[in-house]
């Protein structure tokens, strides 16, 4: 007997392939492929050998009936164009009929944020929702529906744009680095020797691309690159300083203050962060405050990783 969870009506509710994969509607083919590989690996039967039968059945059904078809649609340019066109048509229809409603807090906030913050808020909210999209059988439907709603609201905010441009925010291959352009001030991390750095510094690659974007005054793209650098190395004071600078270039003073404060918490001696702190009238934290803040951030970083699939379900068994 087929489980109600796998019935045609249940499957039909997941009509947004971007939401199924937990990626932005602006994601390019590489970003989509990377996310798909992460999900497929965790949903693979070999990874579910220790799970109970119901969980294995659910994981297999989600992979074969939702994830794989979604990826097949989005991996080609034509498929992405058709999927995006369908979503944009849906948004126009729901808006015209006054039926575009919001249920999740992230979507409600996205409707209200300033135009300059739409891209940044959308990416942040999407990351927040997709981080635990596949953490349990219960969260899959809830989070996927929330992401689908967020995508619609984002497209509602972009109704006036004739084209939704794809963006790559994932890691680039070693051969695809942009030439370095010195457009922002940086300081070498204190107490760090060059021999201690890994051979491949992915965070620095995002910084290099951010500098290129800043040089061409593409500040939104620069912010996205620097946010990725911070995500890779959240304790790098220089990265937070540069992200604060990029926000300031967009006149997003509040966001600039957040990252300049964090830069000073991580490194109270950061000269560039001090300069912007003075400009933004930020009170410089004491050494003890910095140490306490750093200790807390390290403790908070010990959560389970992305795609810890169905762990809560197994823990209950």
Buried (B, 14 or more C-beta within 10 A) or exposed (E): EEEEBBEEEBBEEBBBBBBBBBBBBBBBBBBBBBBBEBBBEBBBEEBBEEBBEEBBBBBBBBBEBBBBBBBEBBEEEEBBEEBBEEBBEBBBEBBEEEEBEBEBEBBEBBEEBEEBBBBBBBBBBBBBBBBBBBBBBEBBBBBBBBBBBBBBBBBBBBEEEEEBEBBBBBBBEEEEEBEEBEBBEBBEBEEEEEEEEEEEBBBBBBBBBBBBBBEEEBBBBBBBBBBBBBEBBBBBBBBBBBBBBBBBBBEBEEBBBBBBBBBBBBBBEBEBBBBBBEEBEBEBBEEEBBEEBBEEBEEEEEEEEBBBBBEBBBEEE
